[in-house]
Amino acid sequence: MGGGQEGIGLIGFGLKGLSRLALVGGLTVLACSRADLPFNPSQTLAPPPATFAPSQIPSLLPSSVSGLVTEQPPEPTPTPSPSATATAIPTATPATEIGYTTAAAQVGYRIPLTLRQVTPDSAILFLELEIPAAGYVLYRPIATAAAGWFLQVLDLESNRHQIELVGLTPGAQYQVRVGLGESLADLRPPWLYGSRWGDLVFETPGLDPPELRIGVIGDSGYGQSATHDLAELMASYRLDFVLHTGDLAYRVNEEQDVFEGYAKKYFLSLAPLLTTLPVYPVPGNHEYDRETYWLDRPFYFYAFAGVGIQGVANESWYSFSAGGIQFLMLDSQVFHGAPGRASQTAWLAERLADPSFFFSIPVFHTPPFTSGLHRNDGKALAAEWLPQFEAAGVPLVLSGHDHNFERILFNGVTYVVSGGGSRTLYPESGPVPGSQTFAMQTHFVLLEITADRISVEAINLADEVLDRATIELEPAD
């Protein structure tokens, strides 16, 4: 049960109707009204030619996100986020005469260019500058880089920009960068609080890849070099996306403002991931710390608008799907004073009952079971949510909060605690029933999902496997 020990588990799980996984494609969306979107673009543009990929989109909402709710939080009423717009240049020809230097532009990032979602033929990007500035988002397929860059102009009316690239090629690599300047002959990148933020380099998934590869990290928000090293290791595994189990940034008041706090403790720490693939977060208890508030609400709601923190009400739970699997991104702080407990539990029941998915994987911060320091924090959550998980046949539940790794088997469901995203770790306080493995080590979790199993591996900074388990998925008769 100690750190470094490898445990092998085999869990049977009945699954009907799963013959194969078509990963990332086939995403499901529930309807949402225009009023519920976090941004309200001021104009609608005709789509550019099919050979020119960028186009304006109405929100950052991933095409796979579902289950918007409309409950308003208590006073004070949140101030709506500023709009984010981008205007397409109407040309189908790549620009070849571009002058670009890595020297910092006069205007920097407040929130850097990140990849919010990628599918076989599209990608959604987001960035926020310090102030509105003239410039472009440039992108190109790496295989034909010599042909030049496709361009999308940044709207001078806003410093928040959302961009959708469409018509991409499945299984192809793309490069994206931001260049600020009045002239294409003299473009410079915005930097992030004195640090260079590199290009996005990502690969679209193929139409029928053999498996889904997911990284899981949690409680990473100290800004430690170990977290950056762990992110680099995770990026080497060529993941499809990453799930973050919360506590993205601790003690942001140590910096001059919350933007710089998140820049140094979340964005720069996880840059190897954020510049290559989508990272889907859930809120932890420290996302609600008073020093994180911006515009009368936690900064988390502002920074990740459209990754589930969407709508005028800015609710903090959402879902997305990949390969016919539903990922339920939940807010466990509703059991500790945050608004929306009844609404979220009702929404959870509705999502678990949806027959459109092979199965669901819930993700939230506070674990229902843990042998670490926070063993009592999830009791109310366990009483309310676990019966739903078991009734719906959920095979796997992911949490963080305790700064360690643990795998627990309870009533046929595997519970994984992954809060070891830094070197600030917590010891075991005594094993809970069903605990299979406990490791007090910096780590991430690798999930590999195929038609017949979920492979779970905990991997430390030395790239050593701390624990390995297989959740068997029985195919249809």
BAVOTOR-945049 format. One record per residue: residue in one letter; x, y, z of N, C-alpha, C, O in turn. Coordinates in steps of 0.001 Angstrom, whole numbers, plus 500000, padded with zeros to 6 digits. Layout:
// BAVOTOR-945049
aXYZXYZXYZXYZ
...
//
This chain:
// BAVOTOR-945049
m500803498789500000500000500000500000500834501259500000500259502347499991
g502155501183500009502995502368500054503299502907498679502987502276497669
g503932504119498642504313504734497372505298503854496632506185503246497231
g505129503795495310506027503020494482505596501590494289506170500888493456
q504595501124495037504130499756494912503208499648493716502346500506493532
e503363498620492897502486498407491757501395497438492137501671496348492639
g500146497830491900499018496960492161498341496593490864498185497462490006
i497934495370490672497273494917489472495845494563489834495606493732490711
g494885495201489151493483494931489449492748494532488185493087495015487104
l491746493659488287490910493259487167489477493312487635489069492570488528
i488707494212487012487340494419487459486416494144486306486614494699485225
g485408493304486488484436493040485448483368494111485421482945494609486464
f482927494469484200481896495503484085481055495190482858481590495102481752
g479752495022483032478873494714481915478620495925481058478330497000481584
l478722495785479740478504496908478828477728496393477634478151495437476983
k476586497022477335475754496631476214475945497601475066476000498815475257
g476043497048473882476019497856472672477340498484472283477371499345471404
l478442498074472916479749498666472576480496497689471672481037496686472138
s480520497989470393481257497138469467482587497742469084483531497016468772
r482681499082469101483940499765468851483797501190469339482686501630469635
l484901501926469429484886503330469816485372504154468646486491503972468166
a484530505060468189484957506031467174485303507294467919484415508086468235
l486571507504468207487010508474469187486843509884468678487076510176467505
v486428510767469596486293512196469412485177512549468437484434513498468686
g485037511818467339483952512082466402482635511642466977482600510997468025
g481530511982466302480208511597466760479840512262468049479229511616468900
l480177513530468252479944514217469504478486514631469602477844514928468595
t477965514649470831476562514925471054476390516282471706477165516651472589
v475380517031471280475116518347471839473664518439472241472794517994471493
l473375518999473394472027519385473748471814520823473338472763521599473237
a470567521173473104470280522527472629470563523554473708470331523304474890
c471062524705473301471190525835474213470781527085473457471062527216472265
s470123527996474141469650529202473489470769530213473366471752530156474104
r470618531157472417471633532185472222471851532985473497472974533410473771
a470797533199474283470922533985475512471801533305476538472328533964477434
d471973531979476423472766531250477401474251531266477094475050530796477904
l474643531800475934476041531747475555476850532784476308476324533846476640
p478119532505476586478923533434477376479319534677476618479626535698477234
f479321534623475293479706535766474493478605536069473487477874535169473072
n478488537319473099477483537730472135478148538497471007478239539723471069
p478615537803469977479270538490468873478364539542468262477148539364468188
s478961540636467828478187541765467351477747541602465906476907542369465434
q478296540619465185477906540460463798478005539003463405478708538214464036
t477280538659462340477331537319461795477975537391460431477537538159459575
l479014536599460218479744536630458964479379535432458118479127534343458634
a479353535642456817479181534516455918480398533616456031481511534116456194
p480220532297455949481377531402456069482343531614454931481918531867453804
p483647531515455195484649531652454148484628530435453251483938529461453554
p485368530463452148485433529289451272485919528065452026486608528179453039
a485556526895451525485883525648452224487372525460452388487809524789453323
t488162526038451500489608525876451601490229526822452603491421526726452893
f489423527749453144489909528655454181489211528295455476487990528425455574
a489965527840456483489349527176457616488715528081458647487624527744459106
p489306529228459065488734529944460184487357530510459878487056530883458744
s486527530567460915485244531252460820484838531704462201485322531171463200
q483957532677462269483501533175463565482511532199464160481705531613463438
i482561532017465468481617531143466149480946531906467275481511532881467770
p479744531488467700479015532254468702479486532056470118479139532870470974
s480257531023470425480743530848471789481924529918471791482253529294470783
l482569529834472964483671528890473129483175527502473472483981526588473648
l481878527325473571481300526058473979481740524933473065481431524972471874
p482459523917473575482846522800472720481614522140472122480561522098472758
s481737521624470905480587521025470243480099519787470980479008519287470709
s480910519293471914480513518111472664479949518438474034479553517523474756
v479898519704474420479415520056475748477905520040475760477265520500474814
s477330519509476833475879519436476915475410519745478311476206519869479242
g474093519870478446473471519964479754473591521313480399473957521391481571
l473295522402479677473338523719480287472216523842481293471135523284481105
v472473524572482357471466524820483371471292526320483522472157527089483102
t470203526739484105469890528165484119469711528731485515469305529884485662
e470002527954486534469831528477487884470779529647488127471971529548487837
q470262530749488653471089531906488957471742531746490323471081531318491269
p473023532080490450473668532039491761473145533167492626472524534099492116
p473386533100493933472891534160494814473629535458494574474636535488493866
e473130536528495161473782537827495040475229537744495556475489536966496474
p476197538531494992475947539517493958475792538875492586476419537856492300
t474955539473491736474748538954490399476028539067489594476631540140489562
p476466537998488941477720538070488183477636539087487055476598539235486409
t478738539783486828478857540674485695479180539850484456480131539069484478
p478401540002483355478684539200482169480105539432481667480621540547481738
s480736538374481159482073538490480599482032539342479340481045539309478605
p483093540110479078483147540862477821483054539926476627483466538768476699
s482512540437475533482356539595474354483712539264473750484689539987473944
a483752538170473021484963537759472323484610537534470870483742536717470562
t485260538238469983484925538127468573486178537997467735487277538334468175
a486000537510466533487076537443465558486475537525464166485402536977463915
t487151538195463280486647538408461940487522537679460935488747537780460994
a486914536952460021487666536181459039488088537058457866487327537911457411
i489306536839457384489769537483456159489255536666454978489558535476454891
p488483537266454063487861536488452984488829536143451864488786536739450788
t489694535186452123490605534709451088490860533235451300490911532760452434
a491017532523450221491312531093450311492777530812450028493181529651449957
t493565531837449869494972531685449514495860531933450722495733532984451350
p496749531020451077497662531271452204498562532465451924498965532699450785
a498874533221452980499785534359452867501219533873453050501532533196454029
t502082534219452110503467533757452177504428534858452599505489534563453150
e504084536123452355504971537239452678504664537742454087503999538765454250
i505139537038455089504875537390456484506207537522457207507055536632457150
g506370538647457883507540538841458716507175538622460172506289539301460691
y507836537689460845507483537313462219508764537167463032509685536457462627
t508823537837464177509952537708465072509460537255466427508318537533466794
t510298536565467177509887536071468494510007537119469583509631536861470727
a510528538306469252510596539379470243509182539768470669508258539761469855
a509019540104471940507690540344472494507034541567471873507675542594471652
a505735541433471596504937542577471172504733543519472356504954543141473506
q504310544742472065504068545705473137502883545311473997502838545647475181
v501927544605473421500752544126474153500950542659474471501330541879473598
g500697542275475710500869540892476123499550540167476289498475540746476133
y499656538884476609498486538076476942498035538353478373498859538613479250
r496741538298478602496212538088479957495830536619480129496055536034481188
i495252536027479082495007534588479017495601534128477698495202534636476651
p496533533193477702497269532879476469496438532066475485495393531513475829
l496927532009474270496322531191473232496320529732473670497372529163473960
t495137529129473718495013527726474106494038527026473176493220527655472504
l494151525723473159493284524864472364492169524365473273492412523599474205
r490946524804472995489831524438473861489157523129473443488614522412474283
q489193522820472152488610521569471680489196521243470329489515522146469557
v489345519955470029489775519534468699488998518282468308488841517364469112
t488518518250467077487831517100466506488581516726465226489546517404464874
p488175515684464527488893515340463300488951516452462261489884516492461459
d487958517368462259487955518392461211487795519817461732487484520719460954
s488001520041463036487852521402463563488656521566464848489080520592465471
a488849522816465221489508523139466491488970524470466975488684525355466169
i488827524621468289488375525866468892489503526424469749490068525717470583
l489828527696469540490932528374470209490405529546471020489316530054470753
f491178529974472009490810531147472794492065531887473235493113531286473476
l491932533211473336493003534031473900492413535335474398491351535756473939
e493094535974475330492732537315475789494008538145475900494979537729476532
l493995539314475283495112540250475340494911541252476463493811541376477001
e495970541968476819495867543000477851494897544096477435494107544571478250
i494955544495476179494052545491475604493801545081474158494565544280473619
p492764545596473511492587545310472084493813545748471294494386546804471563
a494206544949470337495403545244469547495247544690468149494591543670467942
a495857545370467185495845544904465802496717543667465676497801543598466256
g496248542709464928497034541500464731496224540395464115495102540605463655
y496810539198464111496234538066463406496454536782464204497403536660464979
v495553535837463990495814534437464298496231533787462984495522533880461982
l497388533127463000497934532475461816497951530969462056498303530511463143
y497566530197461030497650528746461195498003528112459864497776528693458802
r498564526911459936498907526186458713499048524701459024499432524330460133
p498739523856458051499066522437458183500587522272458123501231522830457234
i501150521537459027502601521384459069503119520660457832504231520928457378
a502332519757457290502780519001456110502976519897454895503761519573454003
t502264521025454853502390521945453718502792523331454204502315524337453679
a503668523386455206504029524658455833504628525645454843504451526854454995
a505320525158453852505976526051452900504984526857452075505351527870451478
a503731526417452036502727527117451231502279528425451875501657529252451208
g502577528627453138502211529871453797501201529671454913500884528544455292
w500697530799455439499804530812456591498406531273456177498258532213455396
f497396530607456705496046531141456657495914532152457799496552531997458840
l495105533164457613495041534276458556493613534509459046492641534256458333
q493516534991460269492260535514460790492570536768461584493380536741462511
v491927537863461223492216539152461837491589539209463226490502538673463443
l492266539851464156491740540057465497490880541320465507491287542369465007
d489704541201466077488767542319466134489301543389467083489587543106468246
l489431544602466591489948545699467415488953546181468457489300547012469297
e487724545682468424486724546082469407486790545245470681486080545546471641
s487611544217470718487638543316471879489056542835472138489866542725471218
n489341542552473388490618541920473724490467540423473974491464539731474177
r489241539915473963488967538479474107488595537932472730487737538487472043
h489243536850472340489062536339470988488845534831471012489587534089471656
q487830534403470307487538532988470125487564532696468637487020533458467839
i488179531623468273488391531296466877488086529825466675488524528981467457
e487335529518465628487120528135465237487791527891463898487561528628462939
l488608526873463831489196526405462585488361525232462107488190524250462829
v487849525330460907486999524269460376487604523732459084488522524326458517
g487080522612458635487587522010457411488985521450457540489700521337456544
l489394521091458768490722520516458965490761519072458471489721518447458268
t491952518561458284492142517200457795492313516242458963493175516478459810
p491533515176459047491714514203460136493120513608460133493673513292459080
g493683513463461322494996512855461459496141513711460959497201513183460620
a495950515038460904496997515934460407497477516846461533496741517106462486
q498711517326461420499286518241462396499132519683461919499252519983460731
y498863520562462878498683521983462577499497522825463548499759522429464684
q499887523991463068500615524977463864499800526263463876499302526700462839
v499666526870465066498903528107465219499736529087466033500349528705467030
r499760530358465609500441531382466387499664532688466300498820532861465421
v499957533603467217499379534943467210500478535930466862501561535891467445
g500205536808465922501135537867465560500466539219465678499446539459465032
l501016540109466491500449541443466669501235542444465837502457542353465718
g500519543391465271501152544424464457500207544905463379499266544208463001
e500471546116462883499648546686461826499960546073460468499099546043459589
s501184545583460289501632545103458993502012543631459064502610543187460043
l501666542880458032502064541473457965503572541307457865504096540221458109
a504263542367457511505715542295457381506433542419458720507641542198458800
d505696542771459770506348542999461075505412542570462198504843543411462894
l505254541264462372504395540716463408505243540195464564506328539644464373
r504704540390465785505386539906466981504390539200467885503213539560467903
p504842538194468643503928537464469513503699538185470834504620538813471356
p502493538110471385502305538550472768502972537558473721502931536347473503
w503579538083474767504154537236475806503201537197476987502262537990477066
l503446536273477901502575536080479063503347536443480325504121535634480835
y503140537649480828503785538130482060505297537859482043505856537269482968
g505932538310480962507375538208480857507900536890480341509110536736480175
s507024535932480080507439534622479575506885534409478176505740534756477885
r507703533841477328507238533568475976506222532432475990506421531412476650
w505135532621475256504124531571475085504260531055473658504055531807472705
g504597529804473507504896529266472190503677529054471314502540529281471726
d503945528613470095502876528277469162502086527077469677502585526280470471
l500851526966469210500116525719469370500547524765468265500594525145467095
v500853523550468627501152522497467660500328521286468081500597520665469109
f499335520962467286498420519892467678498107519008466486498352519376465337
e497564517841466779497187516885465737495707516576465852495215516263466936
t495004516661464747493601516267464746493511514748464837494340514051464253
p492533514228465549492401512770465628491960512199464294491323512879463490
g492308510938464068491828510245462885490349509926463000489758510079464069
l489756509489461918488323509187461924488002507920462702486898507789463229
d488929506996462783488650505731463471489894505219464188490393504140463868
p490405505995465171491599505539465896491274504336466781490110504130467126
p492276503539467156492012502289467868491649502451469336491034501554469913
e492016503579469960491738503739471377491715505213471744492198506065470998
l491156505489472886491133506835473455492191506889474544492207506036475431
r493084507889474490494160508048475470493954509359476197493960510426475583
i493773509282477498493408510445478306494394510576479457494759509582480084
g494824511801479735495631512076480910494779512684482007493829513415481726
v495109512391483242494404512939484404495446513536485342496427512879485691
i495227514788485748496114515469486688495252516305487625494171516756487248
g495735516508488845494974517318489784495860518019490792497002517621491021
d495314519078491395495975519787492491497388520213492095498357519954492809
s497479520857490962498774521193490371499179522649490569500242523055490099
g498352523450491258498436524889491140499432525655491977499144526789492358
y500597525093492285501610525810493061502629526536492188503403527351492691
g502639526253490897503646526849490033505014526212490177506020526866489904
q505082524973490592506357524293490817506937523759489513506204523421488584
s508256523689489460508909523133488271508527521670488078508490521187486946
a508244520967489158507849519562489045506561519423488251506389518451487515
t505658520378488390504405520328487640504674520503486148504087519805485322
h505561521433485806505925521618484405506591520364483849506316519966482717
d507462519741484636508115518504484197507082517395484004507170516617483054
l506110517326484901505064516312484778504234516555483521503867515609482825
a503937517826483230503181518154482022503958517756480769503376517259479805
e505278517974480785506105517550479645506048516036479458505952515544478334
l506107515305480570506017513851480486504663513427479933504591512544479078
m503600514046480410502266513713479914502157513969478419501584513162477687
a502706515094477964502627515431476542503322514392475674502945514204474518
s504330513717476212505053512711475434504221511462475175504585510636474339
y503104511318475890502253510145475722501224510311474609500409509415474391
r501246511435473905500359511685472766498899511431473150498224510574472579
l498447512188474114497093512066474635496092512732473705496446513608472916
d494834512307473807493755512977473081493308514240473810493036515258473174
f493231514182475123492918515346475946493262515020477382493611513887477712
v493157516040478240493492515898479661492288516318480501491591517277480169
l492056515594481583491051515940482592491790516470483814492698515813484324
h491410517652484285492032518233485478491029518157486626489909518655486506
t491425517533487738490503517280488847490412518422489853489900518231490956
g490905519614489487490658520797490304491848521279491107492880520613491187
d491681522470491708492744523238492358493829523578491341494959523095491413
l493442524428490392494306524826489296495364525833489726496462525863489169
a495031526666490726495973527706491159495752528002492635494641528334493048
y496809527881493426496779528197494846497384529578495090498302529999494386
r496858530273496092497434531530496588497780532489495448498916532949495326
v496785532777494623497035533680493494497345535088493970497888535885493204
n497016535418495216497321536753495758498815536958495975499234538064496319
e499632535922495782501083536099495840501599536883494626502724537382494642
e500782536989493580501154537758492398500401539082492406499595539334493301
q500663539931491409500085541271491432498575541259491207497883542161491680
d498055540275490506496611540139490345496293538694489974497195537876489793
v495002538392489862494592537016489629495003536537488240495249535346488049
f495082537454487257495533537058485927496971536538485967497287535506485374
e497832537264486673499217536816486772499317535554487609500143534685487326
g498481535442488644498485534233489458498157532997488635498854531986488726
y497105533070487837496754531933486979497792531723485890498076530585485515
a498368532823485373499391532685484333500561531856484838501024530952484142
k501043532151486034502247531496486532501970530130487165502831529251487145
k500774529951487724500515528725488471499673527707487711499605526541488098
y499034528144486635498281527206485810498813527170484380499300526135483925
f498723528295483669499039528275482246500500527936481975500778527044481174
l501439528624482619502846528339482357503259526978482900504080526291482293
s502697526587484033503041525270484589502608524136483669503317523139483531
l501452524285483043500907523230482195501058523536480712500375522936479882
a501954524471480370502123524876478970502404523717478023501878523733476910
p503203522705478390503431521602477443502145520888477028502068520322475937
l501132520918477907499833520334477566498933521341476863498318521033475842
l498862522546477418497923523544476919498256524018475509497387524557474823
t499479523832475070499858524218473713499782523050472727500184523185471572
t499269521909473181499194520749472288497835520057472281497536519323471339
l497006520265473297495739519530473361494772520226474311495188521100475072
p493488519859474287492528520449475223492721519903476637492998518719476826
v492571520779477617492562520399479029491204520815479591490865521998479595
y490429519838480065489090520093480599489159520105482132489474519079482734
p488872521239482772488977521318484229487627521193484934486570521403484341
v487698520847486204486574521028487136487049521937488258488250522005488521
p486139522635488925486565523516490012486891522738491277486167521822491665
g487995523118491915488325522608493238487935523614494302487412524684493990
n488187523277495553487822524202496620488617525500496523488099526556496886
h489865525452496041490662526676495959490280527557494777490697528714494718
e489497527038493836488941527922492802487950528913493408487666529951492811
y487426528600494583486455529470495254487095530378496309486382531121496983
d488416530336496466489066531230497423488750532683497093488709533064495923
r488530533489498122488092534858497894489105535660497079488710536535496309
e490378535388497227491371536170496497491354535874494995491990536590494222
t490638534835494574490553534546493144489418535304492468489268535208491250
y488612536058493220487421536666492631487783537751491622488693538554491831
w487036537742490524487170538737489463485767538996488922485056538060488558
l485366540285488870484004540643488470482969539931489340481969539416488841
d483227539911490651482291539398491653482044537897491587480997537423492027
r482984537153491049482857535698491030484247535094490913485183535808490553
p484421533823491200485744533218491056486276533369489629485527533236488662
f487552533644489512488189533847488217488029532637487299488018532777486076
y487908531476487880487693530244487107486566530402486100486677529950484961
f485476531046486520484324531221485631484685532115484450484186531911483343
y485532533085484672485936534014483616486948533385482675486849533536481458
a487911532686483231489005532145482426488556530998481537489097530815480446
f487579530227481982487193529027481245485774529110480716485132528080480514
a485269530322480485483967530481479859483943529707478560484823529855477713
g482920528878478416482813528099477200483414526716477294483254525911476377
v484104526421478385484540525053478629483685524515479770484180523899480713
g482395524768479650481458524287480631481031525337481617480006525166482275
i481774526425481752481392527474482693480623528500481867480981529677481823
q479571528038481219478947528797480174477596529334480614477030528895481616
g477093530286479851475766530810480112475799532025481010476792532296481686
v474707532746481006474607533935481853474765533562483320475368534305484095
a474219532404483700474299531969485097475671531427485457476005531321486637
n476472531082484450477827530580484701477853529415485674478576529451486670
e477077528393485395477109527210486239478424526469486035479071526589484995
s478796525714487033480148525161487062480185523663486800481159523006487167
w479160523108486180479211521707485801478803521595484334478022522401483827
y479343520587483670479100520433482247479443519009481846479960518239482654
s479159518662480607479535517349480099480043517493478682479700518445477981
f480858516547478264481245516442476869481415514964476561481502514137477468
s481461514639475277481552513235474906482669513022473911483002513914473130
a483240511845473944484250511419472979484122509919472819484107509182473805
g484030509469471589483950508045471333482746507371471942482815506197472306
g481637508089472062480440507515472651480482507413474159479601506795474756
i481481508003474791481602508021476256481294509424476748481788510403476187
q480491509528477779480121510818478348481005511121479565481122510308480481
f481623512308479553482436512760480680481648513826481420481346514883480866
l481318513545482668480492514418483492481407515223484408481951514695485377
m481568516497484094482502517373484801481719518135485871480996519085485568
l481871517712487109480991518135488195481691519074489173482919519135489230
d480884519802489937481386520742490951481056520201492330479922520323492794
s482046519603492991481818519032494318481699520092495398481312519773496522
q482023521359495090481910522412496104480471522768496424480225523521497366
v479516522250495670478110522474496042477787521781497365476786522105498003
f478618520839497779478440520197499082479179520942500193479184520513501346
h479803522062499830480571522845500800480258524332500683481124525175500914
g479010524650500321478567526038500347478364526710499010477709527751498956
a478901526159497914478668526755496600477218526507496180476635525492496562
p476629527414495403475228527262495021475027526153494005475947525799493267
g473804525600493969473417524699492904473391523225493232473351522404492315
r473412522851494505473473521426494836472286520653494272472478519629493616
a471076521117494511469900520388494040469840520380492516469505519364491907
s470164521510491908470119521587490441471132520647489808470822519976488824
q472336520591490358473360519744489779473020518272489946473223517482489024
t472508517895491103472158516494491330471036516059490399471046514932489903
a470068516942490157468994516626489210469543516514487795469158515619487043
w470439517417487435471069517371486114471889516093485952471877515472484889
l472596515709487003473393514488486974472514513274486707472870512414485902
a471376513201487374470462512068487160469985512031485712469875510959485116
e469706513193485153469253513268483760470348512802482804470079512056481863
r471578513242483045472669512871482160472980511370482259473232510723481243
l472964510822483466473254509400483632472195508520482982472472507386482593
a470974509052482867469886508280482272469865508357480754469074507661480118
d470712509187480160470735509351478712471261508068478062472393507670478338
p470473507413477208470909506148476609471827506331475404472185505351474752
s472213507574475098473013507838473901474468507401474035475183507322473036
f474912507117475254476333506859475500476553505420475938475672504791476525
f477753504905475642478109503569476093478186503532477620477695502593478247
f478793504539478206478848504700479653479318506118479955479674506872479049
s479315506472481245479732507797481694480877507683482684480974506716483439
i481755508703482664482845508809483642482698510149484354482961511185483744
p482290510168485622482209511419486381483604511876486823484471511068487155
v483787513202486813485042513827487242484688514986488158483884515839487781
f485268515038489353485037516137490287486169516163491297487008515263491325
h486190517202492130487368517442492958487410516591494229488366515842494429
t486411516690495078486441516041496396486095514568496269485011514247495782
p486978513648496690486705512224496508485679511718497510485674512158498660
p484812510801497096483876510193498051484577509293499050484102509108500171
f485732508723498633486545507899499527488002508324499368488453508628498264
t488724508341500469490163508585500418490807508116501705490224508246502781
s492006507570501598492793507191502764493755508296503166494591508100504048
g493645509456502527494520510575502821493969511473503914493193511033504762
l494376512737503887494032513665504972492582514120504937492046514545505960
h491931514038503766490581514589503622489521513490503609488564513564502838
r489681512489504442488845511296504372487381511558504692486531510748504323
n487055512650505360485662512924505722484986513968504826483790514220504968
d485738514572503913485183515681503138484120515252502143483279516064501756
g484139513994501719483215513559500676482018512775501152481351512131500341
k481719512804502448480631511970502969479273512362502401478510511493501981
a478959513658502383477666514099501858477560513800500370476513513370499886
l478634514028499660478671513740498228478428512253497982477637511884497114
a479108511404498747478958509958498564477519509516498790477001508683498046
a476873510065499806475505509676500105474546510062498981473569509356498735
e474811511158498308473890511678497296474195511168495893473273510911495118
w475467511018495556475820510701494173476134509232493925475835508718492847
l476726508545494894477150507176494638476014506237494252476205505404493366
p474831506332494878473734505473494411473399505696492940473032504752492240
q473523506935492466473279507206491055474350506557490180474041505972489142
f475612506663490607476691506056489831476494504545489701476625503978488617
e476180503916490816476037502467490817474843502029489984474930501049489244
a473727502745490095472526502386489338472742502545487834472163501803487040
a473575503511487444473819503771486027474932502902485453475193502963484252
g475588502103486271476667501259485775477925502022485433478646501650484508
v478199503094486175479425503864485951480635502986486288480684502431487385
p481609502842485387482750501974485695483872502659486456484624501999487174
l484001504002486308485169504709486819484770506108487238484010506781486541
v485293506555488401485060507901488923486415508514489249487255507869489876
l486633509767488822487921510445488991487778511658489896486859512459489723
s488694511802490873488691512932491802490123513357492106491080512730491652
g490255514427492877491553514913493327491488515233494813491078514395495616
h491898516466495186491758517015496533492811516497497503493526517297498107
d492927515178497670494026514628498458495248514526497550495171513997496442
h496385515045498040497586515167497209498367513863497204499434513748497807
n497807512892496511498393511556496434497666510805495333496767511349494692
f498049509570495116497294508677494226496669507580495063497290507055495988
e495421507235494727494787506081495359493769505484494394493089506199493658
r493683504161494417492647503440493669491825502630494654492364501866495454
i490523502806494586489592502186495525488523501459494722488039501984493719
l488154500269495148487071499516494530485929499405495527486103498864496619
f484752499920495151483607499922496066482350499609495261482011500333494324
n481661498531495628480417498118494972480564498049493454479663498449492716
g481697497541493000481912497330491586482360498536490801482570498433489592
v482516499690491454482947500919490791484383501224491225484712501128492407
t485231501591490268486608501984490576486667503488490802486247504269489947
y487193503892491960487365505309492303488861505606492323489629504958493034
v489258506598491529490658506989491458490812508392492023490123509317491592
v491709508552492983492075509863493519493412510244492885494415509554493063
s493409511352492144494644511820491503494823513297491818494348514167491088
g495524513565492930495799514928493360497286515183493514497698516045494290
g498088514436492777499537514539492917500188515315491805501228514899491295
g499601516447491408500146517234490319501274518168490713501686519008489913
s501782518036491934502901518864492404503748518031493358503505516838493541
r504748518675493965505544517989494998504992518200496398505570517708497368
t503887518920496521503236519116497813502255517973498010501152517995497464
l502656516972498792501942515703498881501449515432500289501980515972501259
y500424514588500394499816514249501681500025512763501976499985511935501066
p500248512426503252500462511020503612499146510268503785498070510864503836
e499258508971503871498111508121504159497769508222505646498654508212506501
s496476508319505937496042508402507330495389507111507809494881507051508928
g495399506087506977494774504814507303493875504384506169493034505169505730
p494021503148505670493286502724504479491782502641504707491327502133505732
v491029503136503762489575502993503791489224501642503192490031501072502457
p488044501116503484487644499848502880487653499933501354487167500902500769
g488201498925500738488255498875499284489496499479498676489673499414497460
s490369500071499488491587500669498949492496499583498385492817498607499062
q492905499774497130493762498805496453495223499242496444496120498421496635
t495461500530496222496822501058496137496824502507496591495919503267496247
f497830502895497361498028504287497785499485504651497526500387503893497881
a499719505802496911501095506241496638501196507733496892500452508520496306
m502105508119497755502371509528498042503483510008497116504623510204497536
q503122510196495835504100510594494832503468511559493826502270511506493549
t504312512440493292503904513276492171503626512359490988504427511474490686
h502487512565490311502087511603489294501015512179488380500469513251488638
f500726511458487321499507511634486554498919510263486303499573509250486550
v497689510221485814497018508964485507496784508890484002496308509845483387
l497118507770483434496880507502482023495709506539481901495721505455482483
l494690506947481135493554506088480819493629505717479345493771506592478490
e493534504442479047493443503960477675492150503161477556491966502148478232
i491254503634476682489925503042476578489769502439475185489921503124474174
t489463501152475152489163500452473911487767499853474039487046500122475001
a487396499032473048486045498477473040485785497530474199484631497340474584
d486832496926474769486598495896475771487212496176477135487088495352478041
r487888497348477307488484497579478625488879499044478800489020499799477838
i489051499413480072489683500667480457490954500298481212490902499626482241
s492087500740480696493362500535481377493684501790482182493635502904481661
v494012501596483458494325502702484372495758502525484859496099501498485446
e496597503529484612497969503499485093498299504807485794498016505884485268
a498893504720486975499450505887487658500940505920487372501638504932487601
i501442507064486868502826507181486402503497508348487108502956509454487111
n504661508129487706505329509180488472506281509996487594506381509755486391
l506974510952488195507852511851487456509012511130486779509546511608485779
a509393510002487315510464509212486711509945508298485611510678507442485115
d508697508471485231508053507663484193507957506200484615508061505293483790
e507758505991485914507580504643486458506109504420486782505432505329487261
v505615503223486523504232502876486803504079502549488288504687501607488796
l503253503350488977502995503129490398501880502113490619501867501395491619
d500956502063489686499786501199489843499216500939488458499257501801487580
r498690499753488282498055499404487013496815498562487297496858497617488085
a495728498914486654494499498138486804493774498104485476493932499003484650
t492978497068485268492167496938484069490712496776484457490362495899485247
i489880497613483905488441497508484083487887496841482832487873497448481761
e487436495612482956486938494871481796485554495389481405484690495594482258
l485364495593480123484089496017479567483554494866478721484140494521477695
e482459494282479144481930493126478421481179493595477183480259494405477289
p481566493087475993480861493492474778479460492913474731479110492005475485
a478677493462473831477298492959473686477314491515473220478226491074472520
d476279490791473627476168489377473238475987489243471719475876488129471206
//
